[in-house]
Each structure stands twice: as structure tokens, then as C-alpha cells.
């Protein structure tokens, strides 16, 4: 199975998890001129912008580490684009979902999810290097 397909499986797993937690999925793979957000979801309290990172179990770099400052800036700017176009006025949050997989002895893929709430903030836009 190729990386892209595995990535989509990871995103679907996270979307199902969010639905089970009472969130409504507004968009998947939202694009703007700044970048892309994997999942946009909401409930009565929050508008969530979720970056999903899917990696093979025991990869040398944990999935969340791939969401570096540059990636965070792109996500924040894309989120502001989404907010301005949707006119949703609520609290928002940036989360990261780590999806890890392994192939068992029967050749079946097994997935696990680590969901990180409030993984970063808009402060990345105020970094001196920006």
C-alpha cells in the first residue's frame, strides 16, 4: 500500500474518532494559498484545525515532530483563511493527531491513535524568524 493511501486511512480514522467525540467534520483537506489543513471540525465549544501525521510504528521521528514551526505557520494562516470565508465566530484550537501503524504476522495493518489537543497556538506567527 502506498504512502498516500495510508495517509488517507489515517485521516479517516481521526475523522471517525472526532465524530465519536461529538464533533461534526466540516471539511477534509481544506486548501488555501497558504497551505492545507487535514481536518476542520466543530462542536458547540470549539472549531478544530487538525493536522494528521501517519507513520509506521517505531519510526525514528515521532509523527508530531513533523509538525514543525514552518508547518504550524502554514496551518494557522490557512485556518484564518477558513475562518474569514466561513464567518464562524467561536473558539478555535490547533490539534495534532498521531496515527501509527504496523503490519502484523498475517499481513494485516493495525493502527493506533494519539490525539494531542492544543498542540500549538497562533504564537508561531510572532516568531522573529517569520
C-alpha positions, -999 to 999 in steps of 0.1 A, spaced: 0 0 0 14 34 -9 20 63 15 -8 84 2 -34 57 7 -20 51 42 -23 88 49 -60 88 39 -67 58 61 -51 78 90 -73 108 83 -104 87 81 -95 71 114 -92 105 130 -124 117 115 -142 87 129 -127 94 163 -138 130 162 -173 121 153 -174 97 183 -164 126 205 -194 147 192 -176 167 166 -190 175 131 -165 173 103 -168 205 83 -140 199 58 -112 174 50 -82 186 31 -90 223 31 -67 242 8 -58 279 7 -29 298 -9 -10 293 24 -13 255 27 -36 227 37 -55 215 68 -63 179 70 -95 181 90 -117 210 102 -143 200 128 -166 217 152 -188 212 182 -206 237 204 -174 248 221 -146 247 195 -136 249 159 -107 225 155 -80 225 129 -63 191 129 -31 181 113 -29 143 109 5 126 107 6 89 99 38 70 103 50 34 107 53 23 143 87 28 158 97 54 131 129 73 142 109 106 144 75 107 162 47 118 139 40 150 159 76 161 154 69 165 117 46 194 125 75 219 128 72 257 132 70 262 94 42 237 91 24 253 120 26 288 104 10 274 72 -18 257 92 -25 289 112 -27 311 81 -49 285 64 -71 284 94 -75 322 94 -84 319 57 -111 293 65 -125 314 94 -127 346 72 -146 327 45 -169 307 68 -176 335 92 -176 311 121 -172 330 153 -162 306 181 -131 295 200 -106 276 178 -78 252 186 -50 235 167 -46 198 174 -23 171 160 -33 135 156 -5 109 155 -15 78 137 9 49 138 6 16 120 22 -18 118 17 -49 98 10 -80 119 21 -115 112 -10 -121 90 -2 -91 68 -30 -70 83 -24 -33 91 -31 -23 127 -35 14 136 -32 33 168 -41 69 175 -26 95 199 -46 127 198 -29 159 210 -52 187 220 -39 223 218 -7 211 201 3 247 192 -10 282 191 -11 313 169 21 325 186 41 308 158 31 339 137 50 361 161 83 342 158 112 365 149 122 342 121 89 347 103 
